[in-house]
Amino acid sequence: MREESTAGTFGMAGGSGTAEGYVMIGDVSALADALGLVEDPDGNAIIHEVDLDEPFVDGRAPVAAIAVDLMDSLATRERSAGQHVINELLHVLS
């Protein structure tokens, strides 16, 4: 949510103090080693492993992927924002 346009899509503000991103399956260990990351359930970095690179061709996560990730959040506001955007995307498709 650090990017203003993404935050605006979800009706949220940036600056949560959490970094979140996506890497291809098999690349997370190399990334963790390069950045000195260790697994920590209370940490402030979340790395999602994906096996499809087509949606990420331009280096950005698709809005639908962000929405689904937000729907898994423990924070009510994030969960609600993800559900709202998914509902809007599904409405456009119907």
C-alpha positions in Angstrom: 0.0 0.0 0.0 3.0 2.3 -0.2 2.1 3.2 -3.8 -0.6 5.9 -3.8 -2.6 4.6 -6.7 -2.8 1.1 -5.2 -3.7 2.4 -1.8 -6.4 4.5 -3.4 -7.9 1.5 -5.2 -8.5 -0.1 -1.8 -9.5 3.0 0.0 -6.5 2.8 2.3 -3.5 4.8 3.3 0.1 3.6 3.0 2.8 3.5 5.6 1.8 0.4 7.6 5.5 -0.4 8.3 5.1 -3.8 6.6 6.8 -4.7 3.4 5.0 -7.3 1.2 6.0 -8.7 -2.1 5.9 -11.7 -4.5 8.6 -14.0 -5.7 8.6 -17.1 -7.9 8.5 -20.4 -6.1 12.1 -21.5 -5.4 13.5 -17.9 -5.3 12.4 -17.1 -1.7 15.5 -18.7 -0.1 17.9 -16.8 -2.3 16.1 -13.6 -1.5 16.0 -14.3 2.2 19.7 -15.1 2.2 20.6 -12.0 0.2 18.6 -9.7 2.5 19.5 -11.5 5.8 15.8 -12.4 6.5 14.8 -15.1 8.9 11.3 -16.5 9.4 9.4 -14.6 12.0 5.6 -14.8 12.3 5.7 -11.4 14.0 8.0 -9.9 11.4 7.2 -6.9 9.1 8.2 -8.5 5.8 5.8 -10.9 4.0 6.9 -12.8 0.9 4.3 -14.6 -1.2 5.6 -17.4 -3.4 3.8 -17.7 -6.8 4.2 -20.2 -9.6 2.7 -18.1 -12.4 4.8 -15.3 -13.8 2.4 -14.1 -16.5 0.4 -11.8 -14.2 3.6 -10.1 -13.0 5.2 -9.4 -16.4 5.3 -5.6 -15.8 6.8 -6.1 -12.3 3.5 -5.3 -10.5 1.1 -7.5 -8.6 -2.4 -7.6 -10.2 -5.1 -5.8 -8.2 -7.0 -9.1 -7.9 -3.9 -10.8 -6.2 -3.6 -7.9 -3.8 -7.3 -8.1 -3.0 -7.1 -11.9 -2.3 -4.1 -11.3 0.0 -5.9 -8.6 1.9 -8.9 -10.9 2.3 -6.6 -13.2 4.4 -5.5 -10.3 6.7 -6.2 -10.5 10.4 -7.0 -6.7 10.2 -10.8 -6.2 9.7 -10.2 -3.0 7.5 -7.8 -4.8 5.2 -10.0 -7.9 4.9 -13.0 -5.7 4.1 -11.1 -3.6 1.5 -10.0 -6.8 -0.3 -13.5 -8.2 -0.3 -14.9 -4.9 -1.6 -12.4 -4.8 -4.5 -13.0 -8.5 -5.4 -16.7 -7.9 -5.4 -16.2 -4.9 -7.8 -14.0 -7.0 -10.1 -16.5 -9.8 -10.2 -19.3 -7.4 -10.8 -17.5 -6.0 -13.9 -17.1 -9.6 -15.2 -20.8 -10.4 -14.8 
